[in-house]
Amino acid sequence: MIAVQFLVNEVFDIATRGGLIAVGTTRNREFVGIPSLRDDASGHPIHVLSVDHPTPRAQRTGETILVVDRADADCVRPGRLWSQH
């Protein structure tokens, strides 16, 4: 089976949110529930706190919004690819 992948397009750090907001595109299929992801470049696990509600932009572009633990900030950057494991 091919793993679901998430390509980070943009990252927002909004102080009032519980984590970093990662906006990106999914490859191979959509997530079901909260995904267990690992950074492809480093192997570092990505701690996804939640899948956020789609914004009008996300609905228009087909992007997915994840809330990610701030402790993973080194891997939460545009262009990073994460894969479900």
C-alpha positions, 0 to 999 in steps of 0.5 A: 500500500502507498503511504499518504504524504503531506507536502507543507506549503505554508506555516503559520505560528499564531500565538493563540493556537495550540500549535503551528498551523501547517497548510499543505497538499496530500498525495496518494489519498486523504487522511482518515482521522489524525495521521501519524506522520514522519518527516521524509528527510530526517525521519523525525516523527511529526506530532499532529495535534489535530486536523483543522476545519477547512477555510474557504481557501483550503476548500478552493485549493484542496489543501489540508490544514494540520495543527502540529506541536511546536516542538517539531518546528525544525521540520515544519517548514514549506517544502518539507514532505511528511509520510504516514507510517 
